[in-house]
Amino acid sequence: MNLKYIITSALLFILGQGIVWIQVNGPIIWPWAKEWRWALMFLGVPITYVFMEATKLAVTGFEGAFWPGRFVSFVSGMLIFTVMTYLFRGEVITMKTATCLTLAVTIIFIQLFWK
């Protein structure tokens, strides 16, 4: 396991998930995003590149295993969705959501530390 690759992949997954959140939810929230929907759709190409690189780094970091990187991607998406939805929509974290997020983070710790 190479932590440098795993951390870099996690940061790229976070970046990609943040852009996806804006791309998908932006037109519902902001008038400018509704007006520029086509421009937001073209973000799909760089987003795909970011996810491809993140996946490659995760697989390298986890010594060829695909599943751990998938979990890193999933958890980063859950965390970014939580933060951005709170920041831009004001939706608070309920006990149910907090429990789900705790479980999501636990998945990462299992992948990192369970031998």
FIKOLZA-1660 file (N, C-alpha, C; in steps of 0.1 Angstrom, whole numbers, plus 5000, padded with zeros to 4 digits):
% residues 115
   i   px   py   pz ch aa at
   1 5009 4988 5000  A  M  N
   1 5000 5000 5000  A  M CA
   1 5009 5012 5000  A  M  C
   2 5006 5022 4991  A  N  N
   2 5014 5034 4990  A  N CA
   2 5004 5046 4993  A  N  C
   3 5006 5051 5005  A  L  N
   3 4998 5062 5010  A  L CA
   3 4998 5074 5001  A  L  C
   4 5009 5077 4995  A  K  N
   4 5010 5089 4987  A  K CA
   4 5001 5089 4975  A  K  C
   5 5000 5077 4969  A  Y  N
   5 4991 5075 4958  A  Y CA
   5 4976 5076 4962  A  Y  C
   6 4974 5070 4974  A  I  N
   6 4960 5069 4979  A  I CA
   6 4955 5083 4983  A  I  C
   7 4963 5091 4989  A  I  N
   7 4959 5105 4993  A  I CA
   7 4957 5113 4980  A  I  C
   8 4966 5112 4971  A  T  N
   8 4965 5120 4958  A  T CA
   8 4952 5116 4951  A  T  C
   9 4949 5103 4951  A  S  N
   9 4937 5098 4944  A  S CA
   9 4925 5103 4952  A  S  C
  10 4925 5103 4965  A  A  N
  10 4914 5108 4973  A  A CA
  10 4911 5123 4970  A  A  C
  11 4922 5131 4969  A  L  N
  11 4921 5145 4966  A  L CA
  11 4915 5147 4952  A  L  C
  12 4919 5139 4942  A  L  N
  12 4913 5140 4929  A  L CA
  12 4899 5136 4929  A  L  C
  13 4895 5126 4936  A  F  N
  13 4881 5122 4937  A  F CA
  13 4873 5133 4944  A  F  C
  14 4878 5140 4954  A  I  N
  14 4871 5151 4960  A  I CA
  14 4869 5162 4950  A  I  C
  15 4880 5166 4943  A  L  N
  15 4878 5176 4933  A  L CA
  15 4868 5172 4922  A  L  C
  16 4868 5160 4917  A  G  N
  16 4858 5156 4907  A  G CA
  16 4844 5156 4913  A  G  C
  17 4843 5151 4925  A  Q  N
  17 4829 5151 4931  A  Q CA
  17 4824 5165 4933  A  Q  C
  18 4833 5174 4937  A  G  N
  18 4828 5188 4939  A  G CA
  18 4823 5194 4926  A  G  C
  19 4831 5192 4915  A  I  N
  19 4826 5197 4902  A  I CA
  19 4813 5190 4897  A  I  C
  20 4812 5177 4900  A  V  N
  20 4800 5170 4896  A  V CA
  20 4788 5176 4904  A  V  C
  21 4790 5179 4917  A  W  N
  21 4779 5185 4925  A  W CA
  21 4774 5198 4918  A  W  C
  22 4784 5207 4914  A  I  N
  22 4780 5219 4908  A  I CA
  22 4773 5217 4895  A  I  C
  23 4778 5207 4887  A  Q  N
  23 4773 5204 4874  A  Q CA
  23 4758 5199 4875  A  Q  C
  24 4756 5190 4884  A  V  N
  24 4743 5184 4885  A  V CA
  24 4733 5192 4893  A  V  C
  25 4737 5198 4904  A  N  N
  25 4728 5206 4913  A  N CA
  25 4727 5221 4910  A  N  C
  26 4738 5226 4903  A  G  N
  26 4738 5240 4900  A  G CA
  26 4726 5246 4893  A  G  C
  27 4722 5239 4882  A  P  N
  27 4710 5245 4875  A  P CA
  27 4697 5245 4883  A  P  C
  28 4696 5238 4894  A  I  N
  28 4685 5238 4903  A  I CA
  28 4686 5250 4912  A  I  C
  29 4698 5254 4916  A  I  N
  29 4700 5264 4926  A  I CA
  29 4702 5278 4920  A  I  C
  30 4711 5279 4910  A  W  N
  30 4716 5292 4906  A  W CA
  30 4711 5295 4892  A  W  C
  31 4705 5307 4890  A  P  N
  31 4701 5311 4876  A  P CA
  31 4712 5311 4866  A  P  C
  32 4724 5315 4869  A  W  N
  32 4735 5314 4859  A  W CA
  32 4737 5300 4854  A  W  C
  33 4736 5290 4864  A  A  N
  33 4739 5277 4860  A  A CA
  33 4728 5271 4851  A  A  C
  34 4716 5276 4853  A  K  N
  34 4705 5271 4845  A  K CA
  34 4706 5277 4831  A  K  C
  35 4711 5289 4830  A  E  N
  35 4713 5295 4817  A  E CA
  35 4725 5289 4809  A  E  C
  36 4735 5284 4817  A  W  N
  36 4747 5279 4811  A  W CA
  36 4748 5263 4812  A  W  C
  37 4736 5257 4811  A  R  N
  37 4736 5242 4812  A  R CA
  37 4745 5235 4802  A  R  C
  38 4745 5240 4790  A  W  N
  38 4753 5234 4780  A  W CA
  38 4768 5235 4783  A  W  C
  39 4772 5246 4789  A  A  N
  39 4786 5247 4793  A  A CA
  39 4789 5238 4804  A  A  C
  40 4780 5236 4813  A  L  N
  40 4782 5227 4824  A  L CA
  40 4783 5212 4819  A  L  C
  41 4775 5209 4809  A  M  N
  41 4776 5196 4803  A  M CA
  41 4790 5193 4797  A  M  C
  42 4797 5203 4792  A  F  N
  42 4810 5201 4786  A  F CA
  42 4820 5199 4797  A  F  C
  43 4817 5201 4809  A  L  N
  43 4826 5198 4820  A  L CA
  43 4828 5183 4822  A  L  C
  44 4819 5175 4815  A  G  N
  44 4820 5160 4816  A  G CA
  44 4833 5155 4812  A  G  C
  45 4839 5161 4802  A  V  N
  45 4852 5156 4797  A  V CA
  45 4863 5158 4807  A  V  C
  46 4866 5170 4813  A  P  N
  46 4876 5171 4823  A  P CA
  46 4873 5163 4836  A  P  C
  47 4860 5162 4839  A  I  N
  47 4856 5154 4851  A  I CA
  47 4860 5140 4849  A  I  C
  48 4857 5135 4837  A  T  N
  48 4861 5121 4834  A  T CA
  48 4876 5119 4835  A  T  C
  49 4883 5128 4830  A  Y  N
  49 4898 5127 4831  A  Y CA
  49 4902 5127 4846  A  Y  C
  50 4897 5135 4854  A  V  N
  50 4900 5136 4868  A  V CA
  50 4897 5122 4875  A  V  C
  51 4885 5117 4872  A  F  N
  51 4882 5104 4878  A  F CA
  51 4890 5092 4873  A  F  C
  52 4894 5093 4860  A  M  N
  52 4903 5083 4854  A  M CA
  52 4917 5083 4861  A  M  C
  53 4922 5095 4863  A  E  N
  53 4935 5096 4870  A  E CA
  53 4934 5092 4884  A  E  C
  54 4923 5096 4891  A  A  N
  54 4922 5092 4905  A  A CA
  54 4921 5077 4906  A  A  C
  55 4913 5071 4897  A  T  N
  55 4912 5056 4897  A  T CA
  55 4925 5049 4895  A  T  C
  56 4933 5054 4886  A  K  N
  56 4946 5048 4883  A  K CA
  56 4955 5050 4895  A  K  C
  57 4955 5061 4902  A  L  N
  57 4963 5063 4914  A  L CA
  57 4959 5054 4925  A  L  C
  58 4946 5053 4926  A  A  N
  58 4940 5044 4937  A  A CA
  58 4944 5030 4935  A  A  C
  59 4943 5025 4923  A  V  N
  59 4947 5011 4920  A  V CA
  59 4962 5009 4922  A  V  C
  60 4970 5019 4918  A  T  N
  60 4984 5018 4921  A  T CA
  60 4987 5018 4936  A  T  C
  61 4980 5027 4943  A  G  N
  61 4982 5028 4958  A  G CA
  61 4978 5016 4965  A  G  C
  62 4967 5010 4961  A  F  N
  62 4963 4997 4967  A  F CA
  62 4968 4985 4961  A  F  C
  63 4980 4986 4954  A  E  N
  63 4987 4975 4948  A  E CA
  63 4979 4966 4939  A  E  C
  64 4972 4973 4930  A  G  N
  64 4965 4966 4919  A  G CA
  64 4950 4962 4922  A  G  C
  65 4946 4965 4935  A  A  N
  65 4932 4961 4938  A  A CA
  65 4923 4973 4934  A  A  C
  66 4912 4969 4928  A  F  N
  66 4902 4979 4923  A  F CA
  66 4892 4983 4934  A  F  C
  67 4887 4974 4942  A  W  N
  67 4877 4977 4952  A  W CA
  67 4880 4988 4961  A  W  C
  68 4892 4989 4967  A  P  N
  68 4894 4999 4977  A  P CA
  68 4893 5013 4971  A  P  C
  69 4897 5015 4958  A  G  N
  69 4896 5028 4952  A  G CA
  69 4882 5032 4949  A  G  C
  70 4874 5022 4946  A  R  N
  70 4859 5024 4944  A  R CA
  70 4853 5029 4957  A  R  C
  71 4857 5024 4968  A  F  N
  71 4852 5028 4981  A  F CA
  71 4857 5042 4984  A  F  C
  72 4869 5046 4981  A  V  N
  72 4874 5059 4983  A  V CA
  72 4866 5069 4975  A  V  C
  73 4863 5065 4962  A  S  N
  73 4855 5074 4954  A  S CA
  73 4841 5076 4960  A  S  C
  74 4835 5065 4964  A  F  N
  74 4821 5066 4970  A  F CA
  74 4821 5075 4982  A  F  C
  75 4830 5072 4991  A  V  N
  75 4830 5080 5004  A  V CA
  75 4834 5095 5001  A  V  C
  76 4843 5098 4992  A  S  N
  76 4845 5112 4989  A  S CA
  76 4833 5118 4983  A  S  C
  77 4825 5111 4975  A  G  N
  77 4813 5117 4970  A  G CA
  77 4803 5119 4981  A  G  C
  78 4802 5110 4990  A  M  N
  78 4792 5112 5002  A  M CA
  78 4797 5125 5010  A  M  C
  79 4809 5126 5013  A  L  N
  79 4814 5137 5021  A  L CA
  79 4812 5150 5014  A  L  C
  80 4816 5151 5001  A  I  N
  80 4815 5163 4993  A  I CA
  80 4800 5167 4992  A  I  C
  81 4792 5157 4989  A  F  N
  81 4777 5160 4988  A  F CA
  81 4772 5166 5001  A  F  C
  82 4777 5161 5012  A  T  N
  82 4772 5166 5025  A  T CA
  82 4777 5180 5028  A  T  C
  83 4789 5183 5025  A  V  N
  83 4795 5196 5027  A  V CA
  83 4788 5206 5018  A  V  C
  84 4788 5203 5005  A  M  N
  84 4783 5213 4996  A  M CA
  84 4768 5215 4997  A  M  C
  85 4760 5205 5001  A  T  N
  85 4746 5206 5003  A  T CA
  85 4743 5215 5015  A  T  C
  86 4751 5213 5025  A  Y  N
  86 4750 5222 5037  A  Y CA
  86 4754 5236 5033  A  Y  C
  87 4765 5238 5027  A  L  N
  87 4769 5252 5023  A  L CA
  87 4760 5259 5014  A  L  C
  88 4755 5253 5004  A  F  N
  88 4747 5259 4994  A  F CA
  88 4732 5258 4995  A  F  C
  89 4728 5248 5003  A  R  N
  89 4713 5246 5005  A  R CA
  89 4709 5248 5019  A  R  C
  90 4719 5247 5028  A  G  N
  90 4715 5249 5042  A  G CA
  90 4709 5236 5048  A  G  C
  91 4710 5225 5042  A  E  N
  91 4704 5213 5047  A  E CA
  91 4714 5207 5058  A  E  C
  92 4708 5206 5070  A  V  N
  92 4716 5201 5081  A  V CA
  92 4717 5186 5081  A  V  C
  93 4727 5182 5088  A  I  N
  93 4729 5167 5090  A  I CA
  93 4721 5162 5101  A  I  C
  94 4712 5153 5097  A  T  N
  94 4703 5147 5108  A  T CA
  94 4711 5135 5114  A  T  C
  95 4706 5129 5124  A  M  N
  95 4712 5118 5131  A  M CA
  95 4713 5106 5121  A  M  C
  96 4703 5104 5113  A  K  N
  96 4703 5093 5103  A  K CA
  96 4715 5096 5093  A  K  C
  97 4716 5108 5088  A  T  N
  97 4726 5111 5078  A  T CA
  97 4740 5110 5085  A  T  C
  98 4741 5115 5097  A  A  N
  98 4754 5114 5104  A  A CA
  98 4758 5099 5106  A  A  C
  99 4749 5091 5109  A  T  N
  99 4752 5076 5110  A  T CA
  99 4756 5071 5097  A  T  C
 100 4750 5074 5086  A  C  N
 100 4754 5069 5073  A  C CA
 100 4768 5074 5069  A  C  C
 101 4771 5087 5072  A  L  N
 101 4784 5092 5069  A  L CA
 101 4795 5085 5078  A  L  C
 102 4792 5083 5090  A  T  N
 102 4801 5075 5099  A  T CA
 102 4804 5061 5093  A  T  C
 103 4794 5055 5088  A  L  N
 103 4795 5042 5082  A  L CA
 103 4804 5043 5069  A  L  C
 104 4802 5054 5061  A  A  N
 104 4809 5056 5049  A  A CA
 104 4824 5057 5052  A  A  C
 105 4827 5065 5062  A  V  N
 105 4841 5068 5066  A  V CA
 105 4847 5055 5072  A  V  C
 106 4839 5047 5079  A  T  N
 106 4844 5034 5084  A  T CA
 106 4848 5025 5073  A  T  C
 107 4841 5026 5061  A  I  N
 107 4845 5018 5050  A  I CA
 107 4859 5021 5046  A  I  C
 108 4863 5034 5045  A  I  N
 108 4877 5037 5042  A  I CA
 108 4887 5032 5052  A  I  C
 109 4884 5033 5065  A  F  N
 109 4893 5028 5075  A  F CA
 109 4895 5012 5074  A  F  C
 110 4884 5006 5070  A  I  N
 110 4885 4991 5068  A  I CA
 110 4894 4988 5057  A  I  C
 111 4892 4995 5046  A  Q  N
 111 4901 4993 5034  A  Q CA
 111 4915 4996 5037  A  Q  C
 112 4918 5007 5045  A  L  N
 112 4931 5011 5047  A  L CA
 112 4939 5002 5057  A  L  C
 113 4932 4998 5068  A  F  N
 113 4938 4992 5079  A  F CA
 113 4936 4977 5081  A  F  C
 114 4926 4971 5075  A  W  N
 114 4923 4957 5077  A  W CA
 114 4932 4949 5068  A  W  C
 115 4940 4941 5074  A  K  N
 115 4950 4933 5066  A  K CA
 115 4944 4919 5062  A  K  C
% end
